[in-house]
């Protein structure tokens, strides 16, 4: 489905395909005029510049112009496909064109998503695993990826090959590595399941980062490449924030167990002092900076990643100043991102619209709502809902078909509930973390049950490609969950539609699914930390 909004008139049009889409055919070429090798159900919807005015276009089979985007940062000439019809053969195709009114672009987005949900009617899948079973499988990643031959102990979770899943020399605090969050997950799970090795490794990771994991001025050493003997000298609000998030969860858990870590608390307080110095007058946080707090990239797209740990710190340390900083950042989000529906550049380097920007925005406001009351709380509910609807547009409400011989189709993969990544990275993944819990909470606050229904779709769908013995799905080790799942005629660099890219980062996929499988984690933290 494609929609187009006319801001001056507050009107919009959408076009949606009504036919069942169950099959696809292989192609011999990726550009030019191409006759498909067999029958397909895939057509196209999109935009066109018609004499300076935007127009909706649709057709069958697919047509991508003026260029086709076939590989990360790689354009090719347009592609026009044809399906062969035998003499006397007919093919009936159906689209629905709709017109509507919306008060803003954000209102348009929420109405179009609702329309798409009602039209597609995505149903939850029958899960292959219970949450307990899924965690048991994912925990194998903690066991096999642990590296202890460097001053920093870590789980190897970045720059890995799907073919062998051999550990690499890179330790990354947040982003795609998520070393500290996985250490907390392993500690909590290991103690609950009485798995001493998991507990020992997790504690060793935290101890090593406390001793060796900070810069001279108190930032996390967020990415260290031991293989080549270098590490980043530019730090990011995204990785630093995700490190604080992990450590505060760890400290709260330890507090509940009666164990205290004053040195860790002082480290986090010093890092939060750096955050206060980095926060701009408009409430934003720069995307990148150096150890002397000199801004290297002033883009504010990563700001919501800082809001979350600031709210957590305000509760854990009982410091209102952290909450004030979080509220100031939320005012920036509302003014510059949510009200403009301009969710961009939340990652480390991509300068484009991406799913994670709206997901982080909704999660950040969700955290603030949990510690607010009255009109302020209701205001945060409304802002969270706006960001959540925009985030939902990245997630599939239907199942992309695959041709015979494409692995994802051969194993019965259903794309409903999986999220496309960004304008730049045209694949699906399991970046979800707390967003399903946010949707469930919003459904309760707003009585919009579609949100809870789609949360159930996500929860039932995202464990489909779990690598287990006998069903590894082209992943070499059990529990190393795939990252770059290529569902279109595009790839990240290798293998094409229906397969994974050859390089992946299971550090973040395991962490994301673990959060999905721990829906009460935020409430539990706020309750325990608030005591």
C-alpha positions in Angstrom: 0.0 0.0 0.0 1.1 3.6 -0.7 -0.4 6.8 0.6 0.1 10.4 -0.3 -0.8 13.5 1.8 -1.7 17.0 0.6 -0.8 19.3 3.5 -2.6 22.5 2.2 -5.9 20.8 1.8 -5.5 18.2 4.5 -6.5 15.4 2.1 -4.9 12.1 1.3 -5.2 9.3 -1.2 -4.1 5.7 -0.7 -3.9 2.7 -3.1 -3.8 -0.9 -1.8 -3.6 -4.2 -3.5 -6.5 -6.5 -2.7 -5.4 -9.8 -4.2 -3.9 -12.6 -2.2 -0.1 -12.5 -2.5 1.3 -16.0 -2.2 4.0 -16.6 -4.8 7.0 -15.0 -6.6 9.2 -15.9 -9.4 13.0 -15.7 -9.9 14.4 -13.1 -12.3 17.3 -13.4 -14.7 18.3 -9.7 -14.5 18.1 -6.9 -11.9 17.6 -4.0 -14.3 16.1 -3.3 -17.7 13.2 -5.1 -19.2 12.9 -8.6 -17.6 10.5 -11.5 -18.4 9.9 -13.4 -15.1 10.7 -17.1 -14.9 7.2 -18.0 -13.7 4.1 -16.7 -12.0 4.3 -14.0 -9.4 1.7 -12.1 -7.3 4.0 -9.1 -6.7 3.0 -5.9 -8.3 4.0 -2.3 -7.3 2.6 0.8 -5.7 4.6 4.0 -5.3 5.0 7.7 -6.3 5.8 9.5 -9.5 6.8 13.0 -10.3 4.2 14.0 -12.8 5.2 17.4 -14.2 6.3 18.7 -10.9 3.4 17.3 -8.9 3.5 14.0 -6.9 1.2 11.2 -8.1 0.4 7.7 -6.9 1.2 4.9 -9.3 0.5 1.2 -9.2 0.7 -1.8 -11.6 1.7 -5.4 -12.2 4.2 -7.0 -12.2 6.8 -4.8 -10.5 8.4 -1.7 -11.9 11.0 0.4 -10.1 12.0 3.7 -11.6 13.9 6.0 -12.3 16.4 3.8 -10.6 16.2 0.4 -8.8 17.8 0.1 -5.4 19.4 -3.4 -5.4 22.2 -3.3 -2.9 23.2 -1.1 0.1 24.1 2.3 -1.3 23.9 0.9 -4.9 21.5 2.1 -7.6 21.0 0.5 -11.0 18.9 1.5 -14.0 15.2 1.0 -13.7 13.7 -2.4 -13.9 10.4 -3.3 -15.7 9.1 -6.9 -15.3 6.7 -8.9 -17.5 4.8 -12.0 -16.8 4.1 -14.4 -19.7 0.4 -15.0 -20.5 -0.4 -17.9 -22.8 -2.9 -17.3 -25.7 -6.4 -17.0 -24.2 -5.1 -16.8 -20.6 -6.4 -14.0 -18.4 -5.2 -12.5 -15.1 -7.5 -10.4 -12.9 -5.9 -7.8 -10.6 -7.6 -5.7 -7.9 -6.6 -2.5 -6.2 -8.6 -0.1 -4.0 -8.1 3.6 -4.1 -9.3 5.6 -1.1 -9.6 9.3 -0.2 -9.6 10.8 3.3 -9.1 13.8 5.5 -6.3 14.2 8.1 -5.5 17.2 10.3 -1.7 16.6 9.9 0.8 14.3 8.4 1.0 12.4 11.7 -2.8 12.0 11.7 -2.6 10.8 8.1 0.0 8.2 9.1 -2.1 6.8 12.0 -5.2 6.7 9.8 -3.5 4.9 7.0 -1.9 2.4 9.3 -5.3 1.7 10.9 -6.8 1.3 7.4 -4.0 -1.1 6.4 -4.4 -3.2 9.5 -8.1 -3.5 9.0 -7.7 -4.4 5.3 -4.8 -6.9 5.8 -6.1 -8.4 9.1 -2.8 -9.8 10.2 -3.3 -12.7 12.5 -0.9 -13.9 15.2 1.1 -17.0 14.3 1.2 -20.2 16.4 4.5 -19.7 18.3 7.1 -22.5 18.0 8.5 -21.7 21.5 7.3 -20.5 24.8 9.2 -17.5 26.3 11.0 -19.9 28.6 12.0 -22.2 25.8 13.2 -19.3 23.6 15.4 -17.9 26.4 16.9 -21.3 26.9 17.9 -21.4 23.2 19.1 -17.8 23.1 21.2 -18.4 26.2 23.5 -20.6 24.2 24.8 -17.4 22.6 26.0 -16.2 26.0 27.8 -19.6 26.5 29.6 -19.8 23.2 30.4 -16.2 22.4 32.1 -15.3 25.7 35.7 -14.0 25.2 38.1 -13.7 28.2 41.5 -13.3 26.6 41.5 -9.5 26.8 41.4 -6.9 29.6 37.8 -6.4 28.7 35.7 -9.6 28.9 32.8 -9.6 26.4 30.3 -11.5 24.3 31.5 -11.5 20.7 28.4 -10.3 18.8 29.5 -8.1 15.9 31.1 -8.6 12.5 30.5 -12.3 12.6 30.1 -14.7 9.7 26.8 -16.7 9.5 28.8 -19.6 8.1 30.8 -20.3 11.2 29.8 -17.8 14.0 33.4 -17.6 15.2 34.1 -15.0 17.8 35.8 -11.8 16.7 38.0 -9.4 18.5 35.4 -6.6 18.7 33.8 -5.5 22.0 30.9 -3.1 21.7 28.9 -1.7 24.6 25.7 -0.8 22.8 24.3 -0.5 19.3 24.8 -3.9 17.6 27.1 -5.4 20.2 25.1 -4.8 23.4 27.7 -6.5 25.6 26.5 -5.0 28.9 22.8 -5.6 28.4 23.6 -9.2 27.4 25.7 -9.6 30.5 22.8 -8.4 32.7 20.5 -10.8 30.8 22.9 -13.7 31.4 23.4 -12.9 35.1 19.6 -12.7 35.8 18.9 -15.9 33.8 21.9 -17.7 35.1 21.0 -17.2 38.7 17.3 -18.1 38.1 18.3 -21.3 36.3 21.3 -22.1 38.6 23.8 -22.0 35.7 27.0 -21.0 37.5 29.0 -20.5 34.3 26.6 -17.9 32.9 26.7 -16.1 36.2 30.5 -16.2 36.5 31.0 -14.9 32.9 28.4 -12.1 33.4 30.1 -10.9 36.6 33.5 -11.0 34.9 32.2 -8.8 32.1 30.9 -6.2 34.5 34.0 -6.3 36.7 36.3 -5.9 33.6 34.3 -2.9 32.3 34.4 -1.3 35.8 38.2 -1.6 35.8 39.1 -1.1 32.1 35.9 0.1 30.4 36.0 3.8 30.8 37.9 6.7 29.2 39.9 9.3 31.0 36.9 11.6 31.2 34.4 9.0 32.2 32.8 7.7 28.9 32.4 4.1 28.1 35.1 2.7 25.8 32.2 2.0 23.5 33.9 0.1 20.7 37.2 -1.7 21.0 38.8 -3.8 18.2 41.4 -6.0 19.9 42.2 -7.8 16.6 43.5 -4.6 15.0 44.5 -2.8 18.2 42.3 0.2 17.8 39.1 1.7 19.3 36.8 4.6 18.4 37.8 8.0 19.6 34.5 9.5 18.7 31.7 8.6 21.1 28.0 8.4 20.5 25.0 9.3 22.7 23.4 6.1 21.4 26.0 3.7 22.6 26.7 5.6 25.8 23.0 5.7 26.7 22.5 2.0 26.0 25.5 1.3 28.3 23.9 3.3 31.1 20.6 1.5 30.5 22.2 -1.9 30.9 24.2 -0.9 34.0 21.2 0.7 35.7 19.2 -2.5 35.1 22.2 -4.5 36.5 22.5 -2.2 39.6 18.7 -2.4 40.3 18.8 -6.2 40.1 21.8 -6.3 42.4 20.1 -4.0 44.8 17.1 -6.3 44.9 19.5 -9.2 45.7 21.1 -7.2 48.6 24.4 -6.6 46.7 25.8 -3.0 46.5 28.2 -1.6 43.9 29.2 2.0 45.0 32.0 2.2 42.4 29.6 1.4 39.6 27.2 4.0 40.9 29.9 6.7 40.9 30.9 5.7 37.3 27.4 6.2 36.1 26.9 9.5 38.0 30.1 10.8 36.4 28.9 9.8 32.9 25.6 11.5 33.6 27.5 14.6 34.5 29.0 14.4 31.0 25.5 14.1 29.6 24.4 17.3 31.4 27.4 19.1 29.7 26.5 17.7 26.3 22.8 18.5 26.4 22.1 21.5 24.2 19.9 24.5 25.1 17.1 23.2 22.9 17.1 19.9 24.9 18.8 17.8 22.2 21.9 15.6 22.6 24.6 15.6 19.8 25.0 12.3 18.0 28.8 12.2 18.3 31.5 13.8 20.4 35.0 13.2 21.7 36.4 12.5 25.1 36.8 16.3 25.7 33.1 16.8 25.0 33.7 18.5 21.7 30.7 17.9 19.4 31.6 16.0 16.2 28.1 15.5 14.9 25.4 17.8 16.3 22.4 16.0 14.8 19.7 15.5 17.4 18.2 12.3 15.9 19.7 10.1 18.7 18.3 12.3 21.5 15.6 9.8 22.7 18.2 7.2 23.4 19.4 9.5 26.2 15.9 10.2 27.6 15.4 6.6 28.7 18.5 6.2 31.0 17.9 9.8 32.4 14.4 8.7 33.6 15.8 5.5 35.0 18.6 7.4 36.8 16.1 9.9 38.3 14.3 7.0 39.9 17.4 4.9 40.9 19.4 7.8 42.3 16.3 9.8 43.4 17.7 12.9 41.6 15.1 15.3 40.2 17.8 17.0 38.0 18.0 13.9 35.8 14.2 14.0 35.4 14.4 17.6 34.4 17.0 16.8 31.7 14.8 14.0 30.5 11.8 16.3 30.3 13.9 18.9 28.4 14.9 16.2 25.9 11.2 15.2 25.5 10.3 18.8 24.7 12.8 18.7 21.9 11.4 15.4 20.7 7.9 16.8 20.6 8.9 20.1 18.9 11.4 18.9 16.4 10.6 15.2 15.7 7.1 14.1 16.8 5.2 17.2 15.7 7.0 17.2 12.4 6.9 13.4 11.9 10.6 13.7 11.1 12.1 10.5 12.5 15.6 10.4 11.2 19.3 9.6 11.9 18.9 7.7 15.2 21.8 5.3 14.4 25.5 6.1 14.4 26.0 7.3 10.8 23.0 6.9 8.5 21.3 10.2 7.5 17.9 9.0 6.6 14.4 8.1 7.9 14.7 4.9 10.0 12.5 2.7 12.1 14.7 3.0 15.2 14.1 6.8 15.5 10.4 6.5 15.9 10.8 3.4 18.1 13.2 5.1 20.4 11.0 8.3 20.5 7.9 6.3 21.6 9.9 4.3 24.1 11.4 7.5 25.6 8.1 9.1 26.1 6.7 5.9 27.5 9.3 6.0 30.2 8.4 9.6 31.1 4.7 8.7 31.2 5.5 6.0 33.8 6.9 8.6 36.2 4.4 11.4 35.5 0.9 12.2 36.8 -2.3 14.0 35.7 -2.3 16.2 32.6 1.4 15.8 32.1 1.1 12.0 32.0 -1.8 12.2 29.6 0.2 14.5 27.4 3.0 12.0 27.3 0.5 9.3 26.4 -0.6 11.3 23.3 2.9 12.0 22.2 3.9 8.3 22.7 0.9 7.3 20.6 1.9 9.6 17.7 5.4 8.2 17.6 4.2 4.6 18.0 1.9 4.9 14.9 4.8 6.2 12.8 6.9 3.3 14.1 4.2 0.8 13.2 4.4 1.8 9.5 7.8 0.1 9.3 6.3 -3.3 10.4 4.7 -5.7 7.9 1.0 -6.4 8.1 1.3 -9.0 5.3 3.5 -11.8 4.2 6.0 -11.2 1.4 6.1 -14.2 -1.0 9.3 -16.0 -2.1 10.2 -18.1 -5.1 11.0 -21.8 -4.8 14.7 -22.2 -3.8 14.8 -19.0 -1.8 15.6 -20.2 1.7 13.2 -18.0 3.6 10.3 -19.2 1.5 11.3 -22.8 1.6 11.2 -22.8 5.4 7.8 -21.0 5.5 8.9 -17.6 6.8 6.1 -15.1 7.3 7.1 -11.4 7.3 4.1 -10.1 9.2 5.2 -8.5 12.4 8.8 -8.0 11.2 10.1 -4.4 10.7 11.8 -2.9 7.7 15.0 -1.1 8.8 15.3 2.2 7.0 15.3 4.0 3.7 18.9 2.9 3.3 18.7 -0.7 4.6 15.8 -2.4 2.8 15.6 -5.6 4.8 13.6 -6.8 7.8 14.9 -7.6 11.3 13.9 -8.1 14.9 14.6 -4.7 16.3 11.8 -4.5 18.9 13.2 -4.4 22.4 10.4 -2.8 24.6 8.2 -1.6 21.7 5.7 -4.5 22.0 5.3 -3.7 25.7 4.8 0.0 24.7 2.0 -1.1 22.3 0.3 -3.2 25.0 0.5 -0.2 27.4 -0.9 2.2 24.8 -3.7 -0.2 24.1 -4.7 0.0 27.7 -4.4 3.7 27.9 -6.2 4.6 24.7 -8.6 1.6 24.3 -7.2 1.0 20.8 -7.1 -2.7 20.7 -5.5 -2.9 17.3 -2.2 -1.9 19.1 -2.4 -4.9 21.4 -3.5 -7.2 18.5 -0.5 -6.2 16.5 1.8 -6.5 19.5 0.6 -10.2 19.6 1.5 -10.5 15.9 5.0 -9.3 16.6 5.5 -11.5 19.6 4.3 -14.6 17.7 6.3 -13.9 14.6 9.8 -12.7 15.7 10.9 -16.1 16.9 10.3 -17.9 13.6 14.0 -18.1 12.5 15.3 -19.4 15.8 18.5 -21.4 15.0 18.1 -24.8 16.7 19.7 -28.1 16.2 18.2 -29.6 13.0 16.7 -26.2 12.0 19.6 -23.8 11.9 18.3 -21.8 8.9 21.9 -21.2 7.5 23.3 -20.0 10.9 26.2 -22.1 12.2 25.4 -22.0 15.9 22.3 -22.5 18.1 20.8 -19.3 19.5 22.8 -16.9 17.3 19.7 -15.1 16.0 19.9 -13.8 12.4 20.1 -10.1 11.7 20.0 -9.1 8.0 16.9 -10.9 6.7 16.6 -10.1 3.0 13.0 -10.2 1.8 13.1 -8.0 -1.4 15.2 -7.9 -4.5 17.9 -6.0 -2.5 20.7 -7.2 -0.3 23.1 -5.7 2.1 26.1 -7.1 0.2 25.6 -10.8 -0.4 23.2 -13.5 -1.3 20.0 -11.6 -2.3 16.4 -12.1 -1.6 15.4 -15.0 0.5 18.7 -15.4 2.3 20.8 -13.7 5.0 23.7 -11.4 4.4 26.9 -13.3 5.1 28.0 -11.0 8.0 25.8 -10.4 11.0 25.6 -9.1 14.6 23.7 -11.4 16.9 24.7 -9.3 19.9 21.8 -7.0 19.4 19.3 -9.5 18.0 19.6 -11.7 21.1 19.3 -8.6 23.4 16.3 -7.4 21.5 14.4 -10.6 21.7 15.3 -11.0 25.3 13.6 -7.7 26.0 10.6 -8.8 24.0 10.4 -11.9 26.2 10.7 -9.8 29.4 7.6 -7.6 29.1 7.5 -6.5 32.7 11.1 -5.3 32.9 10.4 -1.6 32.9 7.7 -1.8 35.5 9.9 -4.1 37.7 12.8 -1.7 37.4 10.8 1.4 38.4 9.1 -0.4 41.3 12.4 -1.8 42.7 14.5 1.3 42.0 11.9 3.6 43.5 12.0 1.9 46.9 
